[in-house]
Amino acid sequence: MGHLRVADASVFPRITHGNTHAPTLMVGEEAADLLRAG
């Protein structure tokens, strides 16, 4: 699989005390923006 990128909760330096779903979605959205920008 060429050009595969993974953006998930593994990029967090520390796990939050609350739900990790929303921060993980934000990481994915930011990664998508960065990839689109080139």
N, CA and C atoms as an extended XYZ file, in Angstrom:
114
Properties=species:S:1:pos:R:3:atomname:S:1:resname:S:1:resid:I:1 pbc="F F F"
N         0.848       -1.175        0.000 N   MET     1
C         0.000        0.000        0.000 CA  MET     1
C         0.893        1.238        0.000 C   MET     1
N         0.963        1.892       -1.110 N   GLY     2
C         1.752        3.111       -1.188 CA  GLY     2
C         0.980        4.317       -0.693 C   GLY     2
N         1.705        5.265       -0.183 N   HIS     3
C         1.144        6.555        0.249 CA  HIS     3
C         0.114        6.423        1.364 C   HIS     3
N         0.259        5.419        2.206 N   LEU     4
C        -0.663        5.235        3.329 CA  LEU     4
C        -0.257        6.148        4.477 C   LEU     4
N        -1.214        6.862        5.020 N   ARG     5
C        -0.976        7.736        6.167 CA  ARG     5
C        -1.951        7.351        7.277 C   ARG     5
N        -1.465        7.371        8.510 N   VAL     6
C        -2.310        7.051        9.659 CA  VAL     6
C        -2.338        8.259       10.583 C   VAL     6
N        -3.526        8.697       10.930 N   ALA     7
C        -3.694        9.811       11.874 CA  ALA     7
C        -4.714        9.360       12.911 C   ALA     7
N        -4.223        9.004       14.074 N   ASP     8
C        -5.125        8.510       15.113 CA  ASP     8
C        -4.621        8.944       16.491 C   ASP     8
N        -5.171        8.369       17.512 N   ALA     9
C        -4.846        8.782       18.881 CA  ALA     9
C        -3.419        8.430       19.287 C   ALA     9
N        -2.715        7.654       18.479 N   SER    10
C        -1.336        7.304       18.837 CA  SER    10
C        -0.399        8.506       18.765 C   SER    10
N        -0.829        9.609       18.166 N   VAL    11
C         0.016       10.809       18.095 CA  VAL    11
C        -0.055       11.644       19.371 C   VAL    11
N        -0.979       11.342       20.267 N   PHE    12
C        -1.108       12.108       21.505 CA  PHE    12
C         0.059       11.794       22.443 C   PHE    12
N         0.735       12.816       22.968 N   PRO    13
C         1.819       12.535       23.913 CA  PRO    13
C         1.298       11.972       25.238 C   PRO    13
N         0.109       12.395       25.634 N   ARG    14
C        -0.549       11.888       26.843 CA  ARG    14
C        -2.021       11.681       26.521 C   ARG    14
N        -2.616       10.647       27.060 N   ILE    15
C        -4.037       10.384       26.844 CA  ILE    15
C        -4.841       11.284       27.778 C   ILE    15
N        -5.883       11.887       27.241 N   THR    16
C        -6.724       12.771       28.040 CA  THR    16
C        -7.527       11.964       29.059 C   THR    16
N        -8.011       12.656       30.080 N   HIS    17
C        -8.804       11.982       31.111 CA  HIS    17
C       -10.230       11.723       30.649 C   HIS    17
N       -10.674       12.461       29.651 N   GLY    18
C       -12.038       12.313       29.162 CA  GLY    18
C       -12.098       11.435       27.924 C   GLY    18
N       -13.144       11.623       27.185 N   ASN    19
C       -13.372       10.883       25.957 CA  ASN    19
C       -12.322       11.266       24.914 C   ASN    19
N       -11.768       10.298       24.216 N   THR    20
C       -10.741       10.573       23.204 CA  THR    20
C       -11.310       10.706       21.796 C   THR    20
N       -12.605       10.520       21.629 N   HIS    21
C       -13.199       10.536       20.291 CA  HIS    21
C       -13.066       11.898       19.610 C   HIS    21
N       -13.475       12.964       20.266 N   ALA    22
C       -13.439       14.296       19.649 CA  ALA    22
C       -12.013       14.753       19.334 C   ALA    22
N       -11.059       14.629       20.255 N   PRO    23
C        -9.692       15.020       19.904 CA  PRO    23
C        -9.113       14.194       18.754 C   PRO    23
N        -9.477       12.915       18.687 N   THR    24
C        -8.989       12.071       17.598 CA  THR    24
C        -9.573       12.520       16.268 C   THR    24
N       -10.837       12.911       16.254 N   LEU    25
C       -11.436       13.447       15.030 CA  LEU    25
C       -10.726       14.718       14.595 C   LEU    25
N       -10.371       15.561       15.533 N   MET    26
C        -9.675       16.808       15.197 CA  MET    26
C        -8.291       16.517       14.619 C   MET    26
N        -7.605       15.510       15.131 N   VAL    27
C        -6.310       15.117       14.575 CA  VAL    27
C        -6.485       14.660       13.127 C   VAL    27
N        -7.495       13.859       12.878 N   GLY    28
C        -7.756       13.387       11.518 CA  GLY    28
C        -8.089       14.512       10.562 C   GLY    28
N        -8.889       15.460       11.016 N   GLU    29
C        -9.242       16.597       10.167 CA  GLU    29
C        -8.022       17.461        9.866 C   GLU    29
N        -7.190       17.691       10.854 N   GLU    30
C        -5.974       18.490       10.645 CA  GLU    30
C        -5.016       17.775        9.696 C   GLU    30
N        -4.887       16.467        9.862 N   ALA    31
C        -4.021       15.694        8.969 CA  ALA    31
C        -4.538       15.747        7.537 C   ALA    31
N        -5.847       15.648        7.361 N   ALA    32
C        -6.426       15.739        6.019 CA  ALA    32
C        -6.161       17.106        5.404 C   ALA    32
N        -6.295       18.158        6.190 N   ASP    33
C        -6.007       19.510        5.691 CA  ASP    33
C        -4.547       19.636        5.264 C   ASP    33
N        -3.635       19.104        6.069 N   LEU    34
C        -2.210       19.170        5.738 CA  LEU    34
C        -1.891       18.380        4.473 C   LEU    34
N        -2.515       17.222        4.320 N   LEU    35
C        -2.274       16.419        3.122 CA  LEU    35
C        -2.840       17.089        1.873 C   LEU    35
N        -4.010       17.709        1.997 N   ARG    36
C        -4.595       18.425        0.854 CA  ARG    36
C        -3.740       19.613        0.436 C   ARG    36
N        -3.149       20.286        1.414 N   ALA    37
C        -2.343       21.475        1.134 CA  ALA    37
C        -1.026       21.110        0.438 C   ALA    37
N        -0.633       19.870        0.570 N   GLY    38
C         0.564       19.418       -0.125 CA  GLY    38
C         1.722       19.335        0.735 C   GLY    38
